[in-house]
Amino acid sequence: MDLRGYYRKIRALEASLTEQHVVVCSEETPDGGKAGMFTEVPRETAAKLVVEGRARLATEEEAGEERKRAKAAFEAHREARTAKTQFSVIPDNELRAIKAAIKDQRSK
């Protein structure tokens, strides 16, 4: 394997990428890689994946759709997380009153 050529290709492709993060689409690989999976990665990683033949650069349309999907998933996760963390603070005197009321109902 020509390591100098390999790293030259990676550096050339990385220099041609203008964005800090790039959307790539995976290719099918003999070691079990699935084709068609979109991921946003740093341009260094994208260049390496493309040179190795594990992924291809996504088109602008595909990248836009993937970013919209990721943003929607992030917002849904944030909403779900926020909904689960709601709580109320009860002062001691009110808590004692509630406990007393429960105790009274159990004793009846």
Backbone bond lengths (Angstrom), bond angles and torsions (degrees), N, CA, C in turn:
res aa  C-N    CA-C-N  psi(-1)  N-CA   C-N-CA  omega(-1)  CA-C   N-CA-C  phi
1 M - - - 1.461 - - 1.523 108.96 -
2 D 1.315 115.63 133.75 1.466 121.97 178.86 1.526 108.93 -86.13
3 L 1.338 116.69 96.08 1.462 120.83 -177.24 1.519 112.72 -65.43
4 R 1.319 116.47 -36.40 1.473 118.50 179.52 1.528 110.82 -63.78
5 G 1.322 116.00 -42.90 1.463 119.88 177.87 1.523 111.94 -64.67
6 Y 1.332 115.55 -40.62 1.469 121.38 179.15 1.526 110.37 -58.90
7 Y 1.322 116.35 -52.43 1.469 119.50 -178.15 1.530 111.93 -70.64
8 R 1.331 117.70 -29.18 1.468 120.78 175.56 1.529 109.81 -63.85
9 K 1.340 116.60 -43.00 1.469 120.83 178.22 1.530 110.59 -62.96
10 I 1.333 116.69 -43.19 1.473 120.36 179.43 1.522 110.19 -61.59
11 R 1.330 117.71 -47.85 1.475 120.72 -178.97 1.528 111.43 -63.56
12 A 1.332 117.16 -39.55 1.467 120.57 179.98 1.531 110.79 -65.09
13 L 1.319 116.40 -44.97 1.464 119.65 179.78 1.525 110.53 -66.75
14 E 1.331 117.05 -41.68 1.467 120.84 178.78 1.529 111.02 -61.29
15 A 1.319 117.18 -38.67 1.468 120.91 179.25 1.526 111.46 -68.17
16 S 1.327 117.01 -28.13 1.466 119.52 -179.03 1.523 112.35 -80.22
17 L 1.325 117.44 -17.36 1.466 120.86 179.47 1.518 109.05 -81.89
18 T 1.325 116.50 126.78 1.469 120.55 -174.87 1.522 113.34 -90.95
19 E 1.315 117.90 -28.79 1.462 121.32 -176.88 1.519 110.73 -87.54
20 Q 1.318 116.12 152.12 1.471 120.99 177.34 1.519 111.42 -68.33
21 H 1.339 116.87 -37.60 1.462 122.51 178.04 1.520 108.72 -121.36
22 V 1.320 115.81 136.67 1.461 122.16 -173.23 1.531 108.62 -125.12
23 V 1.323 116.36 143.38 1.466 120.92 175.29 1.519 107.93 -91.29
24 V 1.342 115.11 128.70 1.462 120.94 177.27 1.520 108.91 -120.51
25 C 1.316 115.09 156.99 1.463 122.15 177.18 1.527 107.09 -116.84
26 S 1.311 116.45 125.93 1.463 120.18 -176.30 1.529 111.12 -69.00
27 E 1.309 114.16 153.84 1.461 122.63 175.71 1.526 107.91 -112.17
28 E 1.307 117.00 156.51 1.461 119.93 176.56 1.527 108.57 -70.76
29 T 1.333 115.46 135.10 1.463 120.11 -179.52 1.521 109.63 -125.50
30 P 1.332 117.33 157.66 1.471 120.20 -179.27 1.532 113.19 -65.01
31 D 1.328 117.60 -21.67 1.467 119.81 -178.83 1.523 112.84 -91.02
32 G 1.333 117.90 16.37 1.456 121.38 172.82 1.516 115.46 104.78
33 G 1.322 119.02 5.15 1.461 121.23 178.18 1.518 111.39 -65.39
34 K 1.328 116.58 136.46 1.460 121.60 -179.51 1.523 110.15 -93.62
35 A 1.297 116.49 140.31 1.460 121.74 178.56 1.520 110.10 -83.21
36 G 1.338 116.38 146.96 1.451 121.27 171.98 1.510 116.45 90.89
37 M 1.320 118.31 9.71 1.456 121.63 178.40 1.529 108.71 -91.94
38 F 1.326 116.97 120.89 1.453 121.34 -178.58 1.526 110.25 -92.87
39 T 1.335 115.67 138.51 1.453 121.93 -179.64 1.516 108.98 -146.83
40 E 1.325 116.53 142.99 1.460 121.20 174.81 1.521 107.64 -98.70
41 V 1.322 115.95 122.12 1.468 121.65 -175.51 1.528 109.69 -132.35
42 P 1.352 117.98 162.93 1.463 120.39 173.69 1.526 110.12 -62.33
43 R 1.307 116.71 152.80 1.478 118.92 -174.42 1.528 112.17 -63.31
44 E 1.344 118.77 -29.14 1.464 120.68 177.16 1.527 110.33 -62.25
45 T 1.319 116.09 -44.86 1.459 121.49 179.28 1.523 110.63 -67.34
46 A 1.325 116.66 -41.00 1.470 120.55 179.42 1.524 110.46 -60.24
47 A 1.328 116.52 -44.91 1.464 120.10 -179.55 1.522 110.64 -60.86
48 K 1.324 116.99 -43.50 1.462 120.90 -179.75 1.534 111.00 -64.18
49 L 1.336 117.22 -44.70 1.466 120.48 -179.74 1.523 112.17 -62.93
50 V 1.329 116.59 -39.78 1.469 120.44 -179.29 1.528 110.41 -68.70
51 V 1.326 117.17 -44.71 1.468 120.25 -179.57 1.528 110.71 -63.56
52 E 1.327 117.39 -36.62 1.463 120.96 179.64 1.529 112.61 -77.16
53 G 1.337 117.76 -9.74 1.453 121.40 179.27 1.518 113.17 81.40
54 R 1.306 117.76 14.72 1.464 121.50 179.89 1.528 112.00 -87.32
55 A 1.334 117.62 -16.83 1.465 121.25 -178.62 1.520 108.95 -154.01
56 R 1.318 114.54 167.24 1.462 121.36 173.02 1.521 107.00 -127.88
57 L 1.316 116.50 157.82 1.453 119.81 176.60 1.521 109.09 -70.93
58 A 1.301 116.97 136.59 1.462 121.41 178.75 1.523 109.33 -76.33
59 T 1.326 116.00 149.72 1.459 119.70 175.33 1.528 108.36 -69.63
60 E 1.326 116.52 166.53 1.466 120.02 179.87 1.530 111.01 -60.12
61 E 1.323 116.31 -38.67 1.465 120.69 179.48 1.533 110.62 -65.42
62 E 1.333 116.68 -46.05 1.458 120.92 178.52 1.529 111.12 -62.57
63 A 1.332 115.81 -41.50 1.467 120.12 179.75 1.528 111.00 -63.81
64 G 1.336 116.48 -41.70 1.468 120.21 178.38 1.518 111.75 -62.47
65 E 1.338 116.74 -43.11 1.464 120.85 178.62 1.526 111.09 -64.16
66 E 1.340 117.11 -42.10 1.467 120.69 179.99 1.526 111.07 -64.60
67 R 1.317 116.92 -40.93 1.474 119.62 179.14 1.525 111.23 -67.02
68 K 1.336 117.07 -37.54 1.473 119.85 175.95 1.522 110.55 -64.24
69 R 1.332 116.83 -42.74 1.453 121.33 179.10 1.530 110.74 -62.81
70 A 1.321 116.36 -44.38 1.462 120.35 -179.72 1.524 111.36 -65.08
71 K 1.328 116.61 -39.28 1.462 120.11 178.95 1.529 110.68 -65.65
72 A 1.337 116.94 -41.90 1.461 120.45 178.48 1.524 110.76 -63.83
73 A 1.323 117.49 -40.99 1.466 120.95 178.67 1.522 110.67 -65.12
74 F 1.325 116.64 -39.43 1.467 120.53 178.39 1.522 110.88 -63.99
75 E 1.331 116.70 -44.64 1.466 120.67 179.44 1.524 111.11 -63.68
76 A 1.339 117.33 -41.20 1.463 120.50 178.83 1.522 110.50 -64.05
77 H 1.320 116.96 -40.16 1.465 120.90 178.07 1.526 110.55 -64.92
78 R 1.318 116.55 -42.42 1.467 120.34 179.63 1.525 110.63 -63.38
79 E 1.328 117.04 -42.34 1.472 120.80 178.19 1.520 111.18 -62.41
80 A 1.324 116.79 -44.70 1.461 120.68 -179.24 1.523 110.62 -64.72
81 R 1.309 116.43 -40.92 1.467 120.31 -179.96 1.517 110.93 -66.91
82 T 1.323 117.01 -40.73 1.456 121.33 179.84 1.527 110.48 -66.69
83 A 1.315 117.10 -40.48 1.464 120.82 -179.00 1.524 111.11 -64.93
84 K 1.309 118.36 -31.47 1.453 121.66 -177.22 1.527 113.07 -80.85
85 T 1.308 118.33 -15.87 1.465 119.69 -173.64 1.521 113.34 -103.15
86 Q 1.316 117.77 20.51 1.460 119.84 177.87 1.517 109.51 -80.55
87 F 1.326 116.56 136.84 1.450 121.28 178.24 1.518 109.37 -150.44
88 S 1.312 114.94 166.43 1.463 120.96 179.79 1.520 108.95 -125.39
89 V 1.325 116.09 146.67 1.455 121.64 176.85 1.526 107.35 -102.71
90 I 1.329 115.49 126.47 1.460 120.81 -179.17 1.529 108.12 -111.87
91 P 1.319 117.99 126.92 1.471 120.09 176.89 1.533 110.71 -62.71
92 D 1.336 116.78 155.19 1.465 122.18 -177.97 1.521 113.49 -54.83
93 N 1.337 116.43 -44.58 1.468 118.75 -176.67 1.534 111.26 -64.05
94 E 1.335 117.95 -37.07 1.467 120.16 177.60 1.526 110.94 -69.64
95 L 1.335 116.82 -38.16 1.459 120.55 178.85 1.528 110.18 -63.26
96 R 1.318 116.88 -43.19 1.469 120.29 177.65 1.537 111.13 -61.75
97 A 1.328 116.31 -39.83 1.465 120.21 179.00 1.523 110.94 -64.51
98 I 1.324 117.13 -40.20 1.469 121.09 179.08 1.524 109.90 -65.65
99 K 1.341 116.63 -45.33 1.460 120.31 179.10 1.527 111.73 -61.42
100 A 1.331 115.96 -40.79 1.474 120.73 178.86 1.531 110.04 -63.70
101 A 1.329 117.26 -41.81 1.468 120.84 -179.94 1.514 110.60 -64.45
102 I 1.330 117.50 -39.94 1.472 120.98 178.71 1.528 109.63 -66.15
103 K 1.322 116.06 -42.51 1.459 120.73 179.90 1.530 110.77 -62.64
104 D 1.338 116.54 -40.93 1.462 120.94 178.41 1.534 111.16 -63.19
105 Q 1.338 117.03 -41.08 1.465 120.04 -179.54 1.523 111.24 -67.43
106 R 1.324 118.28 -35.79 1.460 121.77 -179.90 1.533 111.44 -69.45
107 S 1.335 115.68 -33.41 1.462 119.45 -177.23 1.530 112.93 -77.37
108 K 1.299 117.90 -13.88 1.483 121.57 -179.61 1.476 112.15 -75.52
